[in-house]
Structure formats: structure tokens, C-alpha cells
Amino acid sequence: MIVFAQEPAPVSHPTVDLGCGYWCTINYDSVISSFLAIAITIAFAIFVARQLDTTKPGRLQGIIEWLFGYVQRNARENAPDATSFVVPLAATIGIYILVANWLDFLPITLIANLHPANTDLNQTLAMAIVVFVLVQWYNIRLRGWNGYFTYFVGGRPHGMSLPWRIGFIPLNLIEEIVKPVTLSMRLFGNLFAGLLMGYVIVLILGNIPLVGSWLLGPIFLALWKLFDVGFIGLIQALIFMLLTIIYFGLAREGFEAEHAH
């Protein structure tokens, strides 16, 4: 435990430089973790699909149907005309993030400093940008190019006079740009903080000069992992999934009022 405590803090990711500057560096531990999470997510989806039985549903099928129904209800409330697209998107994102977070239960950190994928801002920002681009596409499909332009330039807040709405243009643009930033930073920050906390627990408790103190580190680390990876990892996956649905709903803001006349 003392040897482990002397390892460097997980404040960065090991990279491979392809020799063409900053944009050609790859955090290989994040890539490996991502591929592991993708493989497990696909394998889990195939396993669940093969277990489906309409005549005699099992316990696993009941849980999956309840979760899928929860996502579907939220999607219908926020984006009723795009449920067939939003539901699989949000559900896939939620399951993938949960799997990626829960991989930290496995001793993958012992393999070449391999960190969970969502402790890399590049990973969480990439997912947030995908959601951001798809929301903009949905807004354009919903309103058309002219309506999309008006939505940002003088279209909000709805119900206020034109001069007030024009004054809100910078705030509207900032609000939209900040969405992927906050979406990615929230997930990254929570997962990365949990990783650092685990390091601090081992660093402090693994060096207490008491009889049997070498047990304190593993015990407290296990308890922390159950809370951080098990509970916080689940909550963060749920939040990212729900915010994805909510952002599609926000894209519809004022749409009914605009077309009521």
C-alpha cells in the first residue's frame, strides 16, 4: 500500500505524440478505456436483446423496460416530435457513461496508468459537442434556417418587446455556447475529483504508523469506490442523459407560440 501511495497523482493522462503538434497527441489510456466501455455497452445491449421475451419477461427485462419507459416519458414531454430519435440517443449515452464510470470498479488502473475514460475532458467534451450539434440540427429542422436565425437574434425571451429581445442576443448566444462546456465539465469534474480523492485516501491512510494500518487504505478506498463510482457514477450518467433530453426540449422554446398565429 505504501508503494502504491508513492505513485504520482493522476493529474494527467499518458499521451502518444504523433509528431505534428498539440492536435496530434493521443491520450492512449482514454482511448483504451473508451473502447472497453464501447465493447461492454454493445455486448450488454446484445445480451439484453437476446433475453427479451414478451410471453415471460424476466427480472432484467423488467428493469430495462422500466428505465426505457422513464427515458421515453421524458423525451415525449420535452421533444414529442423527435421521440424516435431522442430516446435511443439519450439511452445509449446514459448506458455508455454508466459503463465507462463503473469500469473503475475493475483494476484497470493497474494497467499502464489506465484511467476511466470520463476522467479525460476530451472524452466528455466530445460527447457534449455531439449533443450540441444534434440539438442545433433539430432546431434547424424544426424552424428552418430563417426561424433558427430569428431564434437567437431577437427571438428570445418570448413575450417581451423587440428592444428587450435584441438586448438579450449576447446572453442567448452565451447561453447556447456554454451548454456543451457545462455538460462536459460537470461529468469530467465529478469523475476526476473522485479519482483524486481515491489517491488521497491511499496516500494518507496507507502511511499511518499504526499496527495494522496497511488495512485502512484498502478499506476506506473500497468504501469510497462504492460511493463515488457506484452512486456518483450512476447519478452523473443520469444527469448527462436527462440534460441531453432537456436540451432538445429547450430547442422547442416558443415554437408553439410562434406557430399559434
C-alpha positions in Angstrom: 0.0 0.0 0.0 2.9 2.4 0.8 4.4 1.6 -2.7 1.1 2.4 -4.3 0.8 5.7 -2.3 4.2 6.8 -3.7 2.8 6.6 -7.3 2.4 10.1 -8.9 -1.0 11.7 -8.6 -3.4 11.0 -11.5 -3.4 14.7 -12.7 -2.7 13.9 -16.3 -3.1 11.2 -18.9 -0.3 9.4 -20.7 -0.1 10.5 -24.3 1.4 9.4 -27.6 2.8 12.2 -29.7 2.4 11.6 -33.5 4.9 14.3 -34.2 2.7 17.1 -35.6 2.0 19.3 -32.7 -0.7 19.5 -30.0 -3.6 18.3 -32.2 -1.7 15.1 -32.9 -1.4 13.9 -29.4 -3.5 11.0 -28.2 -4.3 10.1 -24.6 -4.0 6.4 -25.1 -5.4 5.4 -21.7 -8.6 7.2 -22.5 -8.8 5.6 -25.9 -8.3 2.1 -24.4 -10.9 2.9 -21.6 -13.4 4.2 -24.2 -13.0 1.1 -26.4 -13.5 -1.1 -23.3 -16.7 0.8 -22.4 -18.0 0.7 -26.0 -17.4 -3.1 -26.2 -19.1 -3.8 -22.9 -22.0 -1.5 -23.8 -22.6 -3.2 -27.2 -22.2 -6.7 -25.6 -24.7 -5.7 -22.9 -27.2 -4.4 -25.5 -26.9 -7.7 -27.5 -27.3 -9.7 -24.3 -30.4 -7.8 -23.3 -31.9 -8.1 -26.8 -31.5 -11.8 -26.8 -33.1 -12.1 -23.4 -36.3 -10.3 -24.4 -39.4 -12.4 -24.1 -42.9 -10.9 -24.4 -44.6 -14.1 -23.0 -42.4 -14.5 -19.9 -40.4 -11.3 -19.1 -37.6 -11.8 -16.6 -36.4 -9.5 -13.9 -33.7 -7.9 -16.1 -36.2 -7.2 -18.8 -38.5 -5.6 -16.3 -35.7 -3.3 -15.1 -34.7 -2.4 -18.6 -38.3 -1.7 -19.7 -38.8 0.5 -16.7 -35.7 2.5 -17.4 -36.5 2.7 -21.1 -40.1 3.9 -20.2 -38.6 6.6 -18.0 -36.4 7.9 -20.8 -39.4 7.7 -23.2 -41.7 9.7 -20.9 -39.1 12.5 -20.5 -38.5 12.6 -24.2 -42.2 12.9 -25.0 -42.5 15.7 -22.6 -39.6 17.7 -24.0 -39.4 16.8 -27.7 -42.6 15.0 -28.6 -42.0 15.2 -32.4 -38.5 13.7 -32.1 -39.0 10.9 -29.6 -37.9 8.1 -32.0 -34.5 9.9 -32.3 -34.0 11.3 -28.8 -34.9 8.2 -26.9 -32.2 5.9 -28.4 -29.7 8.8 -28.3 -30.2 9.6 -24.6 -30.5 5.9 -23.6 -27.3 5.0 -25.4 -25.4 8.0 -23.9 -26.7 7.1 -20.4 -25.8 3.4 -20.6 -22.3 4.1 -22.1 -21.4 6.7 -19.5 -22.6 4.4 -16.7 -20.5 1.5 -18.1 -17.5 3.8 -18.5 -17.8 5.1 -14.9 -18.3 1.6 -13.4 -15.2 0.3 -15.2 -13.4 2.0 -12.3 -14.5 -1.0 -10.1 -12.1 -3.1 -12.2 -8.4 -3.0 -11.5 -7.8 -1.3 -14.9 -5.7 1.5 -13.3 -3.0 -1.1 -12.7 -2.6 -1.5 -16.4 -0.2 1.2 -17.7 -1.8 4.0 -15.6 -5.2 3.4 -17.3 -7.7 5.9 -16.1 -11.5 5.8 -16.5 -12.5 7.4 -19.8 -14.7 10.1 -18.3 -11.8 11.5 -16.2 -10.5 12.9 -19.5 -12.1 16.2 -20.5 -11.5 15.3 -24.2 -13.9 12.4 -23.8 -16.7 14.3 -22.0 -16.3 17.4 -24.2 -16.6 15.2 -27.4 -19.9 13.7 -26.1 -21.2 17.2 -25.2 -20.3 18.6 -28.6 -22.1 15.7 -30.3 -25.2 16.5 -28.3 -24.8 20.2 -29.0 -24.6 19.7 -32.8 -27.6 17.4 -32.8 -29.7 19.9 -30.8 -28.8 22.6 -33.4 -29.7 20.3 -36.2 -33.0 19.5 -34.5 -33.7 23.3 -34.0 -33.0 23.9 -37.7 -35.2 21.1 -38.8 -37.9 22.4 -36.5 -37.8 26.0 -37.5 -36.0 26.2 -40.8 -32.9 28.4 -41.3 -34.8 31.7 -41.1 -36.6 30.6 -37.9 -33.3 29.3 -36.4 -31.6 32.6 -37.0 -34.5 34.5 -35.5 -34.5 32.2 -32.5 -31.1 33.5 -31.5 -31.2 37.0 -32.9 -34.1 38.9 -31.4 -36.3 35.8 -30.8 -35.9 35.4 -27.0 -37.1 35.9 -24.3 -40.6 35.2 -25.8 -43.3 37.6 -24.8 -41.1 40.6 -24.4 -40.9 43.6 -26.7 -38.4 43.7 -29.6 -35.9 46.1 -28.0 -35.6 43.9 -24.9 -35.2 40.8 -27.1 -32.4 42.5 -29.1 -30.6 43.3 -25.9 -30.7 39.6 -24.9 -28.9 38.5 -28.1 -25.4 38.3 -26.5 -26.9 36.4 -23.5 -28.8 34.0 -25.8 -25.6 33.2 -27.7 -23.5 32.8 -24.5 -26.2 30.5 -23.0 -26.1 28.2 -26.0 -22.3 28.1 -26.3 -22.0 27.4 -22.5 -24.2 24.3 -22.7 -21.6 21.8 -24.0 -19.0 23.3 -21.7 -21.0 22.8 -18.5 -22.3 19.5 -19.7 -18.8 18.2 -20.2 -17.2 19.9 -17.2 -19.8 18.5 -14.8 -19.2 14.9 -15.7 -15.4 15.3 -16.0 -15.1 17.3 -12.8 -17.0 14.8 -10.7 -15.2 11.7 -12.0 -11.8 13.3 -11.9 -12.3 14.6 -8.3 -13.3 11.1 -7.3 -10.1 9.7 -8.8 -8.0 12.2 -6.9 -9.9 11.5 -3.7 -9.1 7.8 -4.0 -5.4 8.7 -4.5 -5.5 11.0 -1.4 -7.2 8.2 0.7 -4.4 5.7 -0.2 -1.7 8.4 0.3 -2.8 9.4 3.8 -4.2 6.2 5.3 -1.5 3.9 3.7 1.2 5.7 5.6 -0.3 5.9 9.1 2.3 4.5 11.6 -0.1 2.2 13.5 -0.3 -1.6 13.9 -2.5 -2.9 11.0 -2.7 0.5 9.4 -1.9 -1.1 6.0 -5.6 -2.2 6.1 -7.0 1.3 6.5 -6.2 2.4 2.9 -7.9 -0.6 1.1 -10.9 -0.5 3.5 -11.6 3.3 3.1 -10.7 3.1 -0.6 -13.3 0.3 -1.1 -15.9 2.3 0.8 -15.1 5.4 -1.2 -15.3 3.5 -4.5 -18.7 2.1 -3.6 -20.0 5.7 -3.1 -18.1 7.5 -5.8 -18.1 5.0 -8.6 -21.3 3.2 -7.7 -23.6 6.0 -6.7 -22.0 9.2 -8.1 -21.2 7.4 -11.3 -24.8 6.4 -11.7 -26.1 9.9 -10.8 -23.7 11.6 -13.3 -24.8 9.2 -16.1 -28.4 10.0 -15.3 -27.8 13.8 -15.2 -26.0 13.7 -18.6 -28.8 11.7 -20.1 -31.6 13.9 -18.7 -29.8 17.1 -19.8 -29.5 15.7 -23.3 -33.3 15.3 -23.4 -33.9 18.7 -21.8 -31.7 20.5 -24.3 -33.8 19.1 -27.1 -36.8 20.4 -25.2 -35.2 23.8 -24.8 -34.8 24.0 -28.6 -38.6 24.0 -28.8 -38.9 27.0 -26.6 -41.5 29.3 -28.0 -42.1 27.1 -31.1 -45.8 26.6 -30.3 -46.3 30.3 -29.6 -44.6 31.2 -32.9 -46.9 29.0 -34.9 -50.1 29.6 -33.0 -51.0 32.7 -35.1 
